[in-house]
Each structure stands twice: as C-alpha cells, then as structure tokens.
C-alpha cells in the first residue's frame, strides 16, 4: 500500500501577504514569476488568492498567497516554515539574482555553500524568508545514489557560521547590473521547503508513514551547528525527484513556537496523482490516527488537510484538473476567477476587492 502512496513531491506552498498588489509587484516584476490564477480565498471570498508558477501552473512550481490585510505579523518557529526555496540552474544565475535583488533594494545574504547546492537568502515585502538555490552539486556528492540519508554528514568548518569568510561571501556578486531576467536565471519551481520541528526522529517516522517520503540527508544547520537538519524527498533508491525536497531543522523542545500571520507560510501541499489516490490517502491517514479534513474542491485541484505532530498544516492536493479549466493558457491570470458556486456573488465580491494592475 505504501508504495502506491509515496507522494511524487510538492504541489504548492501557500503564504500570507498583507497586500495583493505589493505581492504581485514583487513576485511578478522582481522575481519574474507568472501569475497563473487570480481568484479569491474560497473560505474567505472577500480577499484575494494569487497563484504564481510556470506557464501552466504545474505542480511543484506553485507559490500561492492569501491576502489577509488585517492579520498580525507572523513568526517562524516550531510547527512552522522557516523558508521557501526556489531553484536556479547555475552559480552564474545565482550571482545574477544577487545583483538584481541588491540593485532593487532587497537585502541579500550569501551566496553560501550548502554542500549539495549554493544559496542566497532574502525576504519578500511581508518578511517571508526566501531562498534561491542551485540545482547542483546534488545529494550524491558525498553518498552513493542508492544509499542516501544513511550517515550523518558534517559540513566542513569553512561552511559553518563563525568560521566562514563572511566578508568574501558578502562581496561576491555579478559584476554588472542585471536589469532583465536572463534565461539562465529562470526560477524552475520549488527547490525545497524548510520547516522547524522539535523532534526530527518523530518527524521522520511521520513523513515516511504518512507521505511515503524517504530520508535523503542527515546533517546540521550550518548557521547553528548544534541543531540537526534533515532532508526528505521522493526518492526511489536511485534519484530524488525534482520539487520534492522537504527539510526540517530540529529545534530544542523548549524553543519558540511558530505564530501564523503575515509573512509566514500557511500550509505546505504535496501531490496526489488523482482523486482515487487522494481517497486512498485519506483512508490511510485516518488508519494512522491522523485527523483529516473532508475532500474540498478548490476548482483547480481537490484538497485534504491534516497536521504534522508539531502542528504544521499539510495538504495533499490532486494534480488535476489544473489551471486551464476556466482560462486558456494565453490569458492565464489576467482576469478574476470565482468558483461556479460563487458566480451569483461575483459583482459583490469584485466590488470589495482592490483592482490589481
């Protein structure tokens, strides 16, 4: 049963913003992501729900945002997400992003050598921590492809905070301004998502049993080496599927807990191939004693929701029907879409929303 219920990876991540226009300006204009759907929060139709992704909104590329203008500022901690990472192919592309963001007035940290990839870090206008990470060198750098996650990997001292050359790292950037996003800067969807737990062993048991994810790397947080940092993914024993890496920092049990709100992740969604597989998943989770929501129709996919032991909200979303069900590819994201069961409220809904440019 578990073989058929191993998720193929991340479907989307949903974050909270205070202002939809500001979010659109940053993710579309600065980061160059496509807006593939402008709709409303189906559970709160007085606010926007924006979807960014590749040209057709493929699972694994989707960053989505609830607009909650009156919500308090959130805080990362146990039971929450620390950062969301997007992928870029090369180190040159990474350095170009550093230069482009810095020139746009966005403070950037890095690039850091994270051993299996290289990364820069920055925050969006609401304070959500973002990362851009390179495709390589890859998880097989220090373990055989058929034996990932079996040993604890300790980074070299030069990678650790307090020992690395921070001045040299800060100075390293692309030599010329980057006014346009070049092809080698293309952000290829989610590289990984990093959350926080109080018990990596407990989390490992849950992720393996509940989602079929497999442990692919055991290491420590390079910025706080006394904290474990474990990686999971959709791993078939030979390779890790793209857009599937989920990592956890293991905080002390008395560490601070996450607080939801603006600038924080609301939930992380994993993939189910079909409605039938999702139904199997719901039955499986219930058999594990996990409290699971009923299936909810989100128009572009169906969803079930449940929580990790630390409280992080997870979702299993179907791959279909996808974002082309109510708009052609050429005009995705250009008009407000509301679900059919809200059609008679459309004028009232539109009147209560700020017009997005």
C-alpha positions in Angstrom: 0.0 0.0 0.0 2.7 2.5 0.9 4.4 2.1 -2.4 1.3 3.4 -4.2 1.1 6.2 -1.6 4.5 7.7 -1.9 4.0 11.3 -3.0 5.9 12.4 -6.1 6.7 15.7 -4.4 5.5 19.2 -3.5 2.3 20.6 -5.2 2.3 24.1 -3.8 3.1 26.3 -0.8 0.6 28.9 0.4 1.9 32.0 2.2 0.2 35.0 3.8 0.5 38.6 2.5 -0.9 41.9 3.7 -1.4 43.5 0.2 -2.1 41.6 -3.0 -0.8 44.4 -5.3 2.5 44.6 -3.4 2.9 40.8 -3.6 2.1 40.9 -7.3 4.7 43.6 -7.9 7.4 41.7 -6.1 6.8 38.1 -7.4 5.9 39.1 -11.0 8.0 42.1 -11.6 11.1 41.5 -9.4 11.3 37.7 -9.5 9.7 37.2 -12.9 7.2 34.6 -11.9 4.0 34.2 -13.9 0.6 34.9 -12.4 -1.4 31.8 -13.4 -4.5 32.5 -11.4 -6.1 35.4 -9.7 -9.0 34.2 -7.6 -10.4 34.6 -4.1 -9.9 32.6 -0.9 -12.7 30.1 -1.2 -13.1 30.1 2.5 -12.9 33.9 2.7 -14.1 35.4 -0.7 -13.5 39.0 0.4 -9.8 38.5 -0.1 -7.5 37.5 -3.0 -5.8 34.2 -3.5 -3.0 34.6 -6.0 -1.1 31.7 -7.7 2.3 32.1 -9.3 4.0 29.3 -11.2 5.3 28.1 -14.6 3.2 29.0 -17.7 0.6 26.4 -17.0 0.8 26.2 -13.2 2.4 22.8 -13.0 2.5 21.1 -9.5 5.9 21.8 -7.9 6.1 25.3 -9.3 3.3 27.0 -7.4 3.7 29.7 -4.9 0.3 30.9 -3.7 -0.8 33.8 -1.4 -3.7 34.5 0.8 -4.2 38.3 1.2 -5.0 39.0 4.8 -4.6 42.8 5.2 -5.6 42.8 8.9 -3.7 39.8 10.1 -0.9 40.2 12.6 2.7 39.7 11.6 3.7 36.0 11.9 6.8 34.5 13.3 8.7 31.4 12.3 9.3 28.7 14.9 8.4 25.1 15.9 5.5 23.9 13.8 6.0 26.5 11.1 8.1 27.0 7.9 11.4 28.8 8.1 11.9 29.5 4.4 10.8 28.6 0.9 13.5 27.8 -1.7 13.2 28.3 -5.5 15.6 26.6 -7.9 18.0 28.1 -10.4 20.3 26.0 -12.7 23.7 27.5 -12.2 26.0 29.5 -10.0 26.1 32.3 -12.5 22.4 32.5 -12.5 22.5 32.7 -8.7 25.0 35.6 -8.7 22.9 37.4 -11.2 19.9 37.1 -8.9 22.0 38.5 -6.0 22.9 41.5 -8.1 19.4 42.1 -9.5 17.8 41.9 -6.0 20.5 44.0 -4.4 20.1 46.7 -7.1 16.4 46.6 -6.4 17.0 47.5 -2.8 16.4 43.9 -1.4 19.0 42.9 1.2 20.6 39.6 0.2 22.7 37.1 2.2 25.1 34.7 0.6 25.9 33.0 -1.7 26.5 30.2 0.8 28.0 26.8 0.1 25.3 24.4 1.4 27.4 21.5 0.1 24.6 20.0 -2.1 23.6 23.4 -3.5 24.6 27.0 -3.3 22.1 29.6 -1.9 21.2 33.2 -1.4 18.6 34.4 1.1 16.3 37.4 1.2 12.8 38.3 2.3 9.7 39.4 0.4 7.9 42.6 1.3 6.0 40.9 4.1 9.0 39.3 5.7 8.6 35.8 4.3 12.2 34.3 4.1 13.0 33.1 0.6 16.0 31.2 -0.8 17.3 30.7 -4.4 19.3 27.5 -4.6 21.3 25.9 -7.4 20.5 22.6 -8.9 23.9 21.1 -8.0 26.3 19.7 -7.0 23.4 17.4 -5.8 22.7 14.9 -3.0 25.1 12.3 -4.4 28.1 14.5 -3.7 29.0 12.6 -0.5 26.8 9.4 -0.5 26.1 6.8 -3.2 22.9 7.3 -5.2 21.5 4.1 -3.8 22.3 4.9 -0.1 21.3 8.5 0.6 20.5 9.5 4.1 22.3 6.7 5.9 25.1 8.7 7.6 25.4 12.0 9.3 27.2 14.5 7.1 29.1 17.2 9.0 29.9 20.2 6.8 33.5 21.5 6.6 34.4 24.1 9.2 34.7 26.7 6.4 30.9 26.3 5.8 29.9 27.0 9.4 28.8 30.3 10.8 31.7 31.8 12.8 34.3 30.2 10.6 33.4 31.1 7.1 34.7 34.2 5.4 31.6 36.4 5.7 33.3 39.5 4.1 34.2 37.5 1.0 30.8 36.0 0.8 29.1 39.4 1.1 31.4 40.9 -1.6 30.7 38.1 -4.2 28.2 39.1 -6.8 27.7 39.6 -10.5 29.9 42.3 -11.8 27.3 44.1 -14.0 23.7 45.3 -13.3 21.0 42.8 -14.3 18.1 44.9 -15.5 16.4 41.9 -17.3 16.0 38.3 -16.2 18.2 36.2 -18.5 17.4 32.6 -19.4 20.0 31.2 -17.1 18.2 33.0 -14.2 14.9 31.1 -14.8 13.4 30.0 -11.5 12.5 26.4 -12.0 9.9 25.9 -9.3 10.3 24.8 -5.7 13.8 23.6 -4.8 12.9 22.7 -1.2 10.9 23.9 1.8 12.5 24.1 5.2 10.3 23.9 8.3 11.0 23.5 12.0 10.3 20.6 14.4 11.1 19.8 18.0 11.9 16.1 17.2 13.4 15.0 13.8 13.1 11.3 14.7 9.4 11.7 15.3 9.0 13.8 12.1 10.9 11.1 10.1 8.5 8.4 11.3 5.5 10.6 10.4 6.8 11.7 7.0 7.7 8.1 6.0 4.4 6.6 7.2 2.0 9.4 6.2 3.5 10.6 2.9 6.0 7.9 1.8 8.8 10.5 1.8 12.3 9.0 2.4 15.2 10.4 4.3 17.8 11.6 1.9 20.3 13.6 4.0 21.2 13.9 7.7 23.3 17.0 8.6 23.4 20.0 10.8 22.3 23.6 10.4 25.3 25.4 9.1 24.2 28.6 10.8 23.6 26.8 14.2 25.6 23.6 14.1 24.1 22.3 17.4 20.7 22.0 15.5 20.1 18.9 13.3 19.0 19.5 9.7 17.4 16.5 7.9 16.2 16.3 4.4 13.4 14.1 2.9 12.3 13.6 -0.7 10.5 11.5 -3.2 13.4 9.0 -3.6 13.2 5.7 -5.4 16.6 4.4 -4.2 18.4 5.9 -7.2 17.4 9.5 -7.6 15.5 12.3 -5.8 12.5 13.7 -7.8 12.6 17.4 -8.6 10.4 19.7 -6.5 10.2 17.1 -3.7 12.7 18.1 -1.1 11.3 18.9 2.4 13.7 19.7 5.2 13.4 20.2 8.9 15.5 22.0 11.5 15.4 20.2 14.8 14.9 23.0 17.5 15.2 22.3 21.2 11.9 21.2 22.8 11.8 24.5 24.7 12.3 26.5 21.5 9.9 29.2 20.4 6.8 28.1 18.5 5.6 29.5 15.2 2.9 32.1 15.1 0.8 32.3 12.0 0.2 35.6 10.1 1.6 37.9 7.5 5.0 36.9 6.2 4.6 33.3 7.2 3.6 30.1 5.4 0.0 28.9 5.9 0.4 25.4 4.6 2.5 23.1 2.5 0.9 20.9 -0.1 2.1 17.5 -1.5 0.9 15.8 -4.7 -1.6 13.1 -5.3 -1.9 11.8 -8.9 -5.7 11.5 -8.9 -8.9 11.8 -6.9 -8.8 8.0 -6.4 -5.3 8.1 -4.9 -6.3 11.0 -2.7 -9.2 9.0 -1.3 -6.8 6.1 -0.6 -4.5 8.6 1.2 -7.4 9.9 3.3 -8.2 6.4 4.4 -4.6 5.7 5.1 -4.1 8.8 7.2 -7.2 8.0 9.2 -5.9 4.5 9.8 -2.8 6.1 11.3 -5.0 8.1 13.7 -4.4 11.3 11.9 -7.3 13.8 11.9 -8.0 14.6 8.2 -10.4 17.1 6.6 -13.1 16.0 4.1 -12.2 16.4 0.5 -12.5 20.1 -0.5 -13.0 21.2 -4.1 -10.6 24.0 -5.0 -11.6 24.1 -8.7 -8.1 23.5 -9.9 -7.4 20.6 -7.6 -9.0 18.7 -4.7 -7.6 19.0 -1.2 -7.4 17.3 2.1 -5.7 18.8 5.1 -4.0 17.4 8.2 -1.2 18.3 10.6 2.3 17.1 11.4 2.9 16.2 15.1 4.2 19.7 15.7 1.2 21.3 14.2 2.4 22.3 10.7 -0.6 22.3 8.4 -0.1 20.0 5.4 -2.3 19.3 2.4 -2.5 16.6 -0.2 -3.7 18.1 -3.5 -4.6 16.4 -6.7 -2.5 17.1 -9.8 -5.7 17.9 -11.8 -7.8 19.2 -13.2 -5.3 22.1 -13.4 -5.4 25.8 -14.2 -6.6 25.6 -17.8 -10.2 24.5 -16.8 -11.5 28.1 -16.8 -9.0 30.1 -18.8 -6.9 29.5 -21.9 -3.1 29.3 -21.5 -2.6 32.6 -23.3 -4.6 34.6 -20.8 -4.0 32.7 -17.5 -4.1 35.0 -14.5 -5.4 38.1 -16.4 -9.0 38.1 -15.0 -10.5 37.4 -11.7 -12.0 33.9 -11.5 -14.5 32.8 -8.9 -15.8 29.3 -8.4 -19.2 28.4 -10.0 -20.9 28.2 -6.7 -20.0 31.9 -6.1 -21.0 33.1 -9.5 -24.1 34.9 -8.3 -21.9 36.8 -5.8 -19.3 37.9 -8.4 -20.3 41.6 -8.6 -20.4 41.9 -4.8 -17.0 40.1 -4.5 -15.4 42.3 -7.2 -16.7 45.5 -5.6 -14.9 44.6 -2.3 -11.5 43.9 -3.9 -8.8 46.3 -4.9 -8.3 46.3 -8.6 -4.9 44.7 -9.4 -2.7 46.3 -12.0 
